[in-house]
Amino acid sequence: MALTFGVFDHVDHGGVGSVAELFDNRLKLVEQYDRAGFHAYHVAEHHSTPLGMAPSPSVYLAAVAQRTSRLRFGPLLYVTPLYHPLRVIEEVVMLDHLSHGRLELGLGRGASPVEIGSYGIDPETAPERNREATEIILKGLTSDRLDHEGRFYQFANVRIAARPLQRPHPPLWAAPIEPERARAAARANASMVTLVPNAMVRPIADAYRDEWRILGHAPERMPFVGLFRHIVVADTDEQAREIVRPAYRVWRHNMAFLWEWAGIEFPIGMIYPGEFDALQEMGSGIAGSPETVRRYIEKTAAETGIDYLAGDFMFGNMPHEAASRSIDLFARAIMPAFR
């Protein structure tokens, strides 16, 4: 069974140390991902919350570009309603050239109405804003001049100074949580990573592949169909559980923080229960020895039909040393089994 492995990172703050130390340690782990042979490093965009301390993904990823040589990377996702699309075009071009063509591009509407609303934007308009902005961004990445007359954006005869190194544009990514959005990702020729529990993944993956077939595309040219999971590896199952339980508890607090702060019921509490043991019971995360984690990945891939797994290896208040050890064990004892 062949799988490709990536990394998904919220860059959340566990309440230990300064923000500067958080970035220093995260970039050390990014260098480790690069050495270990992970395919790509994906970064979430969040605002006004300890869940996401990289609210400007482009700034953070510029540092990632300079600290790595092979690792691909990108936002998953740029929250397009919060940007002018011309700004996204220019930043994508810069990052793709800074990294010598290693950028992966995710574009989406965002998940939190609180975050979108804080920018003075009606969250109800986010899906339509995203569709319009995505159209502009992709057109701008392949054009020297741009005109647009839409509901949210209007401009004429705008000169585009440079195009990305990757043509026609960096590979696209989407994060669907239901089959119809997976079909849209297939139509866009975008790889997908979903966060839903294992039992809900197969219909999403099947919808993606079905749409790809309907479009008449060659199966061997299909982008990645993947999912995101919390993963902790230690020498024994018990050691891994001791590491993950408090770290996940802090991460889960960060995940719900802004919703609760705004007095809104956390909408995905069923997907992310309060304790890691419940998450693992759902099949949505794993903490254990290399053998335990390997068996989990084999079972998950067989159940869901994915060919890409993005692991969150550092979250909450997990000690840096524990995360680094976990990544090392994953790279040496697990990844080779799926090549």
C-alpha positions in Angstrom: 0.0 0.0 0.0 1.6 3.3 -1.2 0.8 6.5 0.7 2.3 10.0 0.5 2.7 11.8 3.8 2.5 15.5 4.6 2.1 17.7 7.6 -0.8 20.0 8.7 -0.1 22.6 11.3 -2.4 25.2 12.9 0.7 26.8 14.6 -1.4 27.0 17.8 -0.1 28.4 21.0 0.0 26.0 23.9 0.5 28.7 26.5 4.2 27.8 27.1 6.9 30.3 26.2 6.7 33.4 24.0 5.3 33.7 20.5 8.9 34.2 19.3 9.9 30.8 20.9 6.8 29.3 19.2 8.0 30.3 15.8 11.6 29.3 16.5 10.6 25.8 17.5 8.1 25.4 14.7 10.7 26.3 12.1 13.1 23.8 13.7 10.4 21.1 13.1 9.9 22.4 9.6 13.6 21.8 8.9 13.1 18.3 10.4 10.2 17.6 8.0 12.4 18.7 5.1 15.1 16.3 6.1 12.7 13.4 6.8 11.2 13.5 3.3 7.6 14.6 3.9 5.9 15.8 0.7 4.4 19.1 1.9 3.8 21.3 4.9 0.3 22.8 5.1 -0.5 25.7 7.3 -4.0 26.8 8.5 -5.1 30.5 8.6 -6.9 31.7 11.6 -7.4 35.1 13.3 -7.9 36.4 16.8 -7.4 33.0 18.4 -4.6 31.0 20.0 -5.5 28.3 17.5 -3.6 30.1 14.8 -0.6 32.2 15.5 0.3 32.5 11.8 -2.7 34.7 10.7 -0.6 35.9 7.8 0.4 32.6 6.1 2.5 34.4 3.5 4.8 36.0 6.1 5.3 32.7 7.9 5.8 30.7 4.7 8.4 33.1 3.5 10.5 31.9 6.5 9.6 28.3 5.7 10.9 28.8 2.1 14.3 29.9 3.4 14.6 27.1 6.0 13.9 24.2 3.6 15.2 22.9 0.3 12.9 20.0 -0.8 9.7 20.3 1.3 6.7 21.7 -0.5 4.5 24.0 1.5 1.5 26.2 1.4 -1.7 27.6 3.0 -4.5 25.3 3.7 -6.2 27.6 3.2 -5.9 31.3 2.3 -9.2 32.6 3.6 -10.0 34.5 0.4 -12.8 36.8 1.7 -10.2 38.5 3.9 -7.9 39.5 1.0 -8.1 41.5 -2.1 -7.5 38.9 -4.8 -4.8 41.0 -6.4 -2.8 40.9 -3.2 -3.1 37.1 -3.1 -1.8 36.9 -6.7 1.3 38.9 -5.9 2.0 37.0 -2.7 1.6 33.6 -4.4 4.0 34.7 -7.2 6.6 35.8 -4.6 6.4 32.6 -2.5 6.6 30.4 -5.6 9.8 32.1 -6.7 11.3 32.4 -3.2 10.9 28.6 -2.9 12.1 27.8 -6.5 8.7 26.4 -7.3 7.7 24.5 -4.1 4.4 26.3 -3.3 1.1 24.5 -2.9 -1.9 26.7 -3.0 -5.1 26.4 -1.0 -8.0 28.8 -1.5 -11.2 28.7 0.6 -14.0 30.6 2.2 -12.9 30.1 5.8 -14.6 28.1 8.6 -15.3 30.7 11.3 -17.9 33.4 11.0 -16.4 35.2 14.0 -13.1 35.6 12.3 -14.6 36.7 9.0 -17.0 39.0 10.8 -14.2 40.7 12.7 -13.0 42.1 9.3 -16.4 43.7 8.8 -17.4 41.1 6.2 -20.8 39.4 6.3 -20.0 35.7 6.8 -23.1 34.8 4.7 -21.3 36.2 1.7 -18.1 34.2 2.3 -18.9 31.3 -0.2 -19.8 33.7 -3.0 -16.8 35.9 -2.2 -14.5 32.9 -2.3 -15.9 31.7 -5.7 -15.4 35.2 -7.2 -11.9 35.7 -5.6 -10.7 32.2 -6.7 -11.7 32.9 -10.3 -9.8 36.2 -10.2 -6.7 34.7 -8.6 -6.4 31.8 -11.0 -6.9 34.1 -14.0 -4.4 36.5 -12.7 -1.8 33.8 -12.1 -2.0 33.0 -15.8 -2.4 36.5 -17.3 -0.4 39.6 -18.0 -3.4 41.9 -17.7 -6.6 41.5 -15.7 -10.1 42.9 -16.0 -13.0 42.0 -13.8 -16.6 43.1 -13.1 -18.2 41.2 -10.4 -20.4 41.7 -7.3 -17.5 42.1 -4.9 -14.5 43.2 -7.0 -14.3 45.5 -10.0 -11.1 46.6 -11.8 -9.9 47.2 -15.3 -6.7 46.9 -17.2 -4.6 45.9 -14.2 -1.1 44.9 -15.1 0.3 41.7 -13.6 4.0 42.1 -13.2 5.1 38.5 -12.8 3.8 35.0 -13.1 4.5 32.1 -10.7 7.4 29.8 -11.5 5.1 26.8 -11.7 2.9 26.9 -14.7 0.0 27.6 -15.1 0.0 28.0 -11.3 1.1 26.1 -8.1 -0.9 22.9 -7.4 -4.3 23.6 -5.8 -5.7 22.2 -2.6 -9.2 22.1 -1.0 -10.5 20.9 2.3 -14.0 19.5 1.7 -16.2 18.1 4.5 -19.0 16.8 2.3 -19.2 15.0 -1.1 -20.4 17.9 -3.2 -17.4 20.1 -2.2 -15.2 17.1 -3.0 -16.7 17.0 -6.5 -16.0 20.7 -6.8 -12.3 20.1 -5.8 -12.1 17.4 -8.6 -13.5 19.8 -11.1 -10.8 22.4 -10.1 -8.0 19.7 -10.4 -7.2 20.3 -6.8 -5.9 17.8 -4.2 -8.1 17.4 -1.2 -7.6 16.9 2.5 -10.6 16.4 4.8 -10.8 16.5 8.6 -14.0 14.4 9.2 -13.9 11.1 11.1 -13.1 7.9 9.2 -16.7 6.8 8.8 -17.4 10.0 6.8 -14.3 10.0 4.6 -15.2 7.2 2.1 -18.2 9.0 0.6 -16.1 12.2 0.2 -13.2 10.3 -1.4 -15.6 8.3 -3.6 -17.4 11.5 -4.8 -14.0 13.0 -5.7 -12.9 10.0 -7.7 -16.4 9.6 -9.3 -16.3 13.2 -10.5 -12.7 12.8 -11.8 -14.0 9.8 -13.8 -17.0 11.7 -15.2 -14.6 14.4 -16.3 -12.8 11.9 -18.4 -9.4 12.5 -16.7 -6.7 9.8 -16.6 -6.7 8.0 -13.2 -2.9 8.2 -13.0 -3.1 12.0 -13.2 -5.5 12.3 -10.3 -4.4 14.7 -7.5 -4.1 13.6 -3.9 -7.2 12.4 -2.0 -6.3 12.7 1.7 -7.1 13.4 5.3 -5.7 15.1 8.3 -5.0 13.4 11.7 -3.3 14.1 15.0 -0.4 11.7 15.3 2.0 11.1 18.2 4.6 8.3 18.1 6.7 7.2 21.1 8.6 4.1 22.1 5.5 2.6 23.7 1.7 3.1 23.6 1.7 4.4 27.2 4.4 6.9 26.6 2.5 8.3 23.5 -0.7 8.5 25.5 1.0 10.4 28.3 2.3 13.0 25.7 -0.9 13.3 23.7 -3.6 13.6 26.4 -2.6 17.0 27.9 -1.4 18.4 24.5 -4.7 17.5 22.7 -6.7 19.0 25.6 -5.0 22.3 25.2 -5.3 22.2 21.4 -9.0 21.4 21.7 -9.5 24.4 24.0 -7.8 26.5 21.4 -10.0 25.1 18.6 -13.2 26.0 20.4 -11.8 29.2 22.0 -13.1 31.9 19.7 -16.5 30.3 19.3 -17.0 30.2 23.0 -15.5 33.7 23.5 -18.2 35.0 21.1 -21.0 33.0 22.8 -21.5 30.7 19.9 -21.9 26.9 20.2 -18.8 25.2 18.9 -20.1 23.6 15.7 -17.7 20.6 15.3 -17.6 19.3 18.9 -18.7 15.9 17.6 -15.7 15.8 15.3 -13.3 17.0 18.0 -14.4 15.6 21.4 -12.8 17.0 24.5 -10.4 14.1 25.2 -7.9 12.4 22.9 -9.0 8.9 23.9 -12.5 9.7 22.4 -10.9 11.1 19.3 -8.8 7.9 18.9 -11.8 5.8 19.4 -13.5 7.6 16.5 -10.4 6.8 14.4 -9.6 10.5 14.0 -6.2 10.4 15.7 -3.5 8.0 16.9 -1.0 7.9 19.7 1.2 4.9 20.1 4.3 2.9 19.3 5.6 2.8 15.7 3.8 -0.6 15.3 0.5 0.7 16.7 0.6 3.8 14.5 1.6 1.7 11.4 -1.4 -0.6 11.9 -3.7 2.4 12.4 -2.5 4.0 9.1 -3.0 0.7 7.2 -6.5 0.3 8.6 -7.4 3.9 7.9 -6.2 3.9 4.3 -8.1 0.7 3.6 -11.3 2.0 5.2 -11.3 5.5 3.6 -9.6 5.0 0.2 -7.1 7.9 0.8 -3.6 8.1 -0.7 -2.4 11.1 1.3 -2.1 11.5 5.0 -1.3 14.9 6.6 -0.2 14.5 10.2 -0.4 17.1 12.9 2.7 16.2 14.9 2.9 19.3 17.1 0.0 20.8 18.9 -1.2 22.2 22.2 1.4 22.3 25.0 3.4 19.3 23.7 7.1 19.6 24.6 9.3 20.4 21.5 11.5 17.4 22.3 8.5 15.0 22.3 7.3 16.3 19.0 10.8 16.0 17.5 11.2 12.4 18.7 7.7 11.6 17.4 8.6 12.9 13.9 11.8 11.0 13.9 10.2 7.7 14.8 7.4 8.3 12.2 10.0 9.0 9.5 12.3 6.1 10.3 9.9 3.4 11.4 6.6 4.1 9.6 7.0 6.0 6.4 9.2 3.4 4.7 6.5 0.8 5.1 4.2 2.7 2.7 6.5 3.6 -0.1 
